[in-house]
Structure formats: C-alpha cells, structure tokens
C-alpha cells in the first residue's frame, strides 16, 4: 500500500493521505491520550501507566513480533494487553 484512506469524523467521504501524515497523526493521538490519562502514582507507589489505551495482538504475529509489541506497549505504560491466542 502506498496511500492511506482517511475519513474525517462526521464525513461520508474518504480522502487519500500519505503514510507520513498518517503515522504523525497516530503518534499525536496516542501521545495525547496517554498524557491525558497517565497515572503516575497510586498512593505512595509509582505505577506509571495509562488505562485509556489497550492493545490486541493477532495470530499472524510470530513470537518475536509479539515480544517487541508487548515491550513497546509496556514502554508507553499500557497495561491492557491481549492476544488472540489466549482467547
């Protein structure tokens, strides 16, 4: 795929966007959600997590990809991780 199809909220029309635009938009939305919902401490315990984002892996991922994905998500403070193999 060389282009991304994007439909603005409330619109019925799809627009063609490039990957750089899409990746920047995704990164900004993840950061905004994480920053708005980040929990640094619970009482006196440092937890550094967000409960506003979840991750769901699929069976098409191999062990190494699942490992890297879970490490990246944990690095963002995401605690809701699930994988299709467990369901």
Rosetta constraint file for C-alpha pairs under 8 A:
AtomPair CA 2 CA 18 HARMONIC 7.22 0.50
AtomPair CA 2 CA 19 HARMONIC 7.33 0.50
AtomPair CA 3 CA 16 HARMONIC 6.24 0.50
AtomPair CA 3 CA 17 HARMONIC 5.77 0.50
AtomPair CA 3 CA 18 HARMONIC 4.97 0.50
AtomPair CA 3 CA 19 HARMONIC 6.18 0.50
AtomPair CA 4 CA 16 HARMONIC 5.69 0.50
AtomPair CA 4 CA 17 HARMONIC 5.08 0.50
AtomPair CA 4 CA 18 HARMONIC 5.83 0.50
AtomPair CA 4 CA 19 HARMONIC 6.27 0.50
AtomPair CA 4 CA 22 HARMONIC 7.08 0.50
AtomPair CA 5 CA 14 HARMONIC 6.09 0.50
AtomPair CA 5 CA 15 HARMONIC 5.64 0.50
AtomPair CA 5 CA 16 HARMONIC 4.88 0.50
AtomPair CA 5 CA 17 HARMONIC 6.25 0.50
AtomPair CA 6 CA 14 HARMONIC 5.43 0.50
AtomPair CA 6 CA 15 HARMONIC 5.10 0.50
AtomPair CA 6 CA 16 HARMONIC 6.26 0.50
AtomPair CA 6 CA 17 HARMONIC 6.68 0.50
AtomPair CA 7 CA 11 HARMONIC 6.27 0.50
AtomPair CA 7 CA 12 HARMONIC 7.07 0.50
AtomPair CA 7 CA 13 HARMONIC 6.03 0.50
AtomPair CA 7 CA 14 HARMONIC 4.60 0.50
AtomPair CA 7 CA 15 HARMONIC 6.14 0.50
AtomPair CA 8 CA 13 HARMONIC 7.78 0.50
AtomPair CA 8 CA 14 HARMONIC 7.63 0.50
AtomPair CA 17 CA 21 HARMONIC 6.62 0.50
AtomPair CA 17 CA 22 HARMONIC 7.01 0.50
AtomPair CA 18 CA 22 HARMONIC 6.52 0.50
AtomPair CA 19 CA 23 HARMONIC 6.00 0.50
AtomPair CA 20 CA 24 HARMONIC 6.13 0.50
AtomPair CA 21 CA 25 HARMONIC 6.15 0.50
AtomPair CA 22 CA 26 HARMONIC 6.14 0.50
AtomPair CA 23 CA 27 HARMONIC 6.10 0.50
AtomPair CA 24 CA 28 HARMONIC 6.12 0.50
AtomPair CA 25 CA 29 HARMONIC 6.17 0.50
AtomPair CA 26 CA 30 HARMONIC 6.15 0.50
AtomPair CA 27 CA 31 HARMONIC 6.11 0.50
AtomPair CA 28 CA 32 HARMONIC 6.02 0.50
AtomPair CA 29 CA 33 HARMONIC 6.08 0.50
AtomPair CA 30 CA 34 HARMONIC 6.00 0.50
AtomPair CA 31 CA 35 HARMONIC 5.92 0.50
AtomPair CA 32 CA 36 HARMONIC 6.03 0.50
AtomPair CA 33 CA 37 HARMONIC 6.20 0.50
AtomPair CA 33 CA 52 HARMONIC 6.95 0.50
AtomPair CA 33 CA 53 HARMONIC 7.59 0.50
AtomPair CA 34 CA 38 HARMONIC 5.54 0.50
AtomPair CA 34 CA 50 HARMONIC 6.08 0.50
AtomPair CA 34 CA 52 HARMONIC 7.04 0.50
AtomPair CA 34 CA 53 HARMONIC 7.40 0.50
AtomPair CA 34 CA 76 HARMONIC 7.82 0.50
AtomPair CA 37 CA 50 HARMONIC 5.78 0.50
AtomPair CA 37 CA 51 HARMONIC 7.09 0.50
AtomPair CA 37 CA 52 HARMONIC 6.25 0.50
AtomPair CA 38 CA 48 HARMONIC 6.98 0.50
AtomPair CA 38 CA 49 HARMONIC 5.80 0.50
AtomPair CA 38 CA 50 HARMONIC 4.71 0.50
AtomPair CA 38 CA 51 HARMONIC 7.67 0.50
AtomPair CA 39 CA 47 HARMONIC 6.83 0.50
AtomPair CA 39 CA 48 HARMONIC 5.59 0.50
AtomPair CA 39 CA 49 HARMONIC 5.30 0.50
AtomPair CA 39 CA 50 HARMONIC 5.91 0.50
AtomPair CA 40 CA 46 HARMONIC 5.87 0.50
AtomPair CA 40 CA 47 HARMONIC 5.54 0.50
AtomPair CA 40 CA 48 HARMONIC 4.32 0.50
AtomPair CA 40 CA 49 HARMONIC 6.58 0.50
AtomPair CA 41 CA 45 HARMONIC 5.50 0.50
AtomPair CA 41 CA 46 HARMONIC 4.36 0.50
AtomPair CA 41 CA 47 HARMONIC 5.28 0.50
AtomPair CA 41 CA 48 HARMONIC 6.65 0.50
AtomPair CA 42 CA 46 HARMONIC 6.43 0.50
AtomPair CA 42 CA 47 HARMONIC 6.61 0.50
AtomPair CA 48 CA 77 HARMONIC 6.05 0.50
AtomPair CA 49 CA 76 HARMONIC 7.53 0.50
AtomPair CA 49 CA 77 HARMONIC 4.06 0.50
AtomPair CA 49 CA 78 HARMONIC 5.92 0.50
AtomPair CA 49 CA 79 HARMONIC 6.78 0.50
AtomPair CA 50 CA 76 HARMONIC 7.97 0.50
AtomPair CA 50 CA 77 HARMONIC 5.52 0.50
AtomPair CA 50 CA 78 HARMONIC 5.41 0.50
AtomPair CA 50 CA 79 HARMONIC 6.91 0.50
AtomPair CA 51 CA 78 HARMONIC 6.52 0.50
AtomPair CA 51 CA 79 HARMONIC 6.54 0.50
AtomPair CA 51 CA 80 HARMONIC 7.01 0.50
AtomPair CA 53 CA 78 HARMONIC 6.26 0.50
AtomPair CA 53 CA 80 HARMONIC 7.16 0.50
AtomPair CA 54 CA 78 HARMONIC 6.45 0.50
AtomPair CA 54 CA 79 HARMONIC 7.15 0.50
AtomPair CA 54 CA 80 HARMONIC 4.74 0.50
AtomPair CA 54 CA 81 HARMONIC 5.98 0.50
AtomPair CA 55 CA 73 HARMONIC 7.45 0.50
AtomPair CA 55 CA 78 HARMONIC 7.82 0.50
AtomPair CA 55 CA 80 HARMONIC 6.26 0.50
AtomPair CA 55 CA 81 HARMONIC 4.88 0.50
AtomPair CA 55 CA 82 HARMONIC 6.21 0.50
AtomPair CA 56 CA 81 HARMONIC 6.07 0.50
AtomPair CA 56 CA 82 HARMONIC 4.85 0.50
AtomPair CA 56 CA 83 HARMONIC 5.43 0.50
AtomPair CA 56 CA 84 HARMONIC 7.29 0.50
AtomPair CA 57 CA 61 HARMONIC 7.27 0.50
AtomPair CA 57 CA 66 HARMONIC 7.17 0.50
AtomPair CA 57 CA 81 HARMONIC 7.92 0.50
AtomPair CA 57 CA 82 HARMONIC 6.26 0.50
AtomPair CA 57 CA 83 HARMONIC 4.49 0.50
AtomPair CA 57 CA 84 HARMONIC 6.11 0.50
AtomPair CA 58 CA 83 HARMONIC 5.93 0.50
AtomPair CA 58 CA 84 HARMONIC 5.11 0.50
AtomPair CA 58 CA 85 HARMONIC 7.42 0.50
AtomPair CA 59 CA 83 HARMONIC 7.71 0.50
AtomPair CA 59 CA 84 HARMONIC 5.97 0.50
AtomPair CA 59 CA 85 HARMONIC 6.37 0.50
AtomPair CA 61 CA 65 HARMONIC 5.70 0.50
AtomPair CA 61 CA 66 HARMONIC 6.10 0.50
AtomPair CA 62 CA 66 HARMONIC 6.19 0.50
AtomPair CA 63 CA 67 HARMONIC 6.10 0.50
AtomPair CA 64 CA 68 HARMONIC 6.21 0.50
AtomPair CA 65 CA 69 HARMONIC 5.99 0.50
AtomPair CA 66 CA 70 HARMONIC 6.04 0.50
AtomPair CA 67 CA 71 HARMONIC 6.17 0.50
AtomPair CA 68 CA 72 HARMONIC 6.11 0.50
AtomPair CA 69 CA 73 HARMONIC 6.16 0.50
AtomPair CA 70 CA 74 HARMONIC 6.00 0.50
AtomPair CA 70 CA 81 HARMONIC 7.31 0.50
AtomPair CA 71 CA 75 HARMONIC 6.03 0.50
AtomPair CA 72 CA 76 HARMONIC 6.53 0.50
AtomPair CA 73 CA 77 HARMONIC 6.51 0.50
AtomPair CA 73 CA 78 HARMONIC 5.36 0.50
AtomPair CA 73 CA 79 HARMONIC 7.82 0.50
AtomPair CA 73 CA 81 HARMONIC 7.92 0.50
AtomPair CA 74 CA 78 HARMONIC 5.22 0.50
AtomPair CA 74 CA 79 HARMONIC 6.65 0.50
AtomPair CA 82 CA 86 HARMONIC 7.43 0.50
AtomPair CA 83 CA 87 HARMONIC 7.20 0.50
